[in-house]
Amino acid sequence: MKVFLPTLLFLLVLTSCGSSDSIFELDPQQSMLMTGKGPGQDAAINPYTNEKSIAVVTNLGDTIFNVRIQQDGEILNETSLLPGVTREFTLDPKHELYLDSEQKSRSKVTFKKFKE
């Protein structure tokens, strides 16, 4: 019992720290680069940046925001995400993922390895 409680507390703290890194506050009229430019410029860290991956984006807010994927300045995909909706987006290594919001909103972004 002496070991169980500290271990449980450590795991809870570790889990909460790891998950909080992927929740973002979007201000009105904000365009936020999530991933694709590189270290120091990305808001979220994609561990699969050098290979095809899946971005899982959840709208945690009360307003719509857009998910935009582009490469070399060309928009490849733009999708509106309604409140409470989660969508998956396939990203190639050179793709940039942006969240564009007209109103204040919240989002969660996580990444998964692409499986064919």
C-alpha positions, 0 to 999 in steps of 0.5 A, a space after each residue: 500500500 505504501 508504494 501503490 499510493 505514490 505510484 498512482 499519484 505519480 501516474 495521475 500527474 504524469 497523465 494530466 501533464 501529458 494531455 494538457 499540452 495538446 489543448 489550445 485556446 483560440 482567440 477571435 480572428 486567430 490563425 494558429 500553426 499547429 505543426 509543419 514548420 519545425 521546432 520552435 514554430 509549431 504549437 503542437 509536437 507531431 512525433 511522426 513529423 517525418 512520415 505520414 501521420 494522422 492529426 486528431 482535432 477536437 473542437 472543445 469550444 462553443 463556436 465553429 473553427 476551420 482546420 486548414 492543411 497546406 503545403 508550400 503556401 497552397 491550401 490543400 484542404 479546409 474543413 469547418 469543425 462544429 463544437 463537440 466534433 472530432 475529425 481525423 486529418 491525414 498529414 504528409 511530412 511537408 503538410 502544415 496544419 492550421 486552426 483558424 478561428 473567427 471567435 474564441 474557441 478551444 481545441 485539442 490536437 493529438 497525433 497518431 501514426 498512419 497505418 495503411 
